[in-house]
């Protein structure tokens, strides 16, 4: 039998705050245990494990909607899980490419600011105000 794992103990074990557990319950990612007539709800180890799963999936960039799908797939369908992971990876790669492009443009603007001798005009501000930019 699980020890007396109240919501505060479950939150501490999972490394989240109590409101996170309540939110996950409201949106159906975890079940809310029945409340005994006298006392506090007791959370099983499986709930703590599920919260940790959710947290690790979020750290990999999965949204809560995608995590819901992963939880439904569980270990039973590796092909569908692989497809979801490949889609996420492609999206992350695209974001990296976009960020690299943004970094390159910003790097050029910073260089233009460093070499600017016109104190009445800032190249970065001018480029942001430009209709061409």
N, C-alpha and C positions, 0 to 999 in steps of 0.2 A: 504494500500500500504506500502511496505517495505521502510524504510528510506534509505537514500543514503549510502548504505553499499558498499564501494569500496573494492578492494582486501585487502588493508591494514587494513581496519576496520574489514572485515570478518576474516582475519588472527588473529587479536587481540582478537576478540570475541571467536574464536575457540581455541586460545592458541597455534597457530602454526605460522611459519613464511611464508612469501609470497611465497617463493620457494616451500614450501610443497604444497600449493594450486596449484601452476602451475604444479608441478609434478603429483598430483592427477588428474588434468585436462588432462595432456598428456597421462596418462595411462588409462583414461576413468572411474575413480572412481567417479568423479564429473563432471558436465557439466560446460563449460565456457559460461557465459552469453553473449548475443549479445552485440556488442559495438555500442552505438549510434553514429550518425554522428559527433556529437560534445560532448565530455565529456568522462567519464569513465564507464567501465562496472559496473553494480550494481548487487550485489550478494544477493539473497533472504535468508531469515532466514532458509529455508530448506537446503541450501548448508552448512551453519554453523552447523546445526544439523547433517548433514551427515558427516562432517569432525570430529565432536566430536564422533560420532559413530565409525568412523574408528580408531580414537585415542584410544578409550576405548577397542576396539577389539584387537588392537595391544598390549595394556597393558596386555591383557589376554593371549598373545602369538600367536595370529592368524597372519598368513602371509598376505600380501596384496592379494595374489591369493585366500586365504581362505575367506578373507573379501569380495572380489568381489562376491563369492558364497553366503555369508551371506546376502549381499545387494540384490542379485537377489532373494533369498528366502523370505526376508523381514518377515512379520508376517504371511504369508500365509501357511507355511509348517513347523510346529513345529517338525514333525518326522525327516525330513532331517536335520534340524538345530540341533536336539538332536544327531543324528548320527555324524555330523561333530564335535560337542562339545565333544562327547565321544571319538572320535579318537584323538582329541587334548589333552584331559585329559590323555589318555593312553600314548601318546608321552611324555607329561610332567612328568608323573609318571616314565617312563623309564629313562628320563634324570635325575630325582632326584635320582633314584637307581644308575645310572652310576656315578653321582657326589658323592654320599655317598661312593661308592667303591673307587673312586679316592681319596677322602678325607682320607679314611682309610689307603690306601697305602702311601699317602704322610705323614700322621701322623706317620706311622712306620718309614719312612725315616728320618723325623725330629728327632724322638727319637734316631735313630741310629746315627745321626750327633751329638746329645747332649752327647751321651755316648762314642763317638769315641775318642780314645786316640792316634790314628795313625795320626800324623800331615801331613804325606805324602799322605794320601788317604782319600777321602771323600766318605762315603757310598752312598750318594745320587747320586753323579757324577758317581761313579762306577756302580751303578745299572742302570743308564741311558745309560752307555756305554756297559753294559752287553748284550750279544746276547740272553740270556735267558729272559731278562726283557721285 
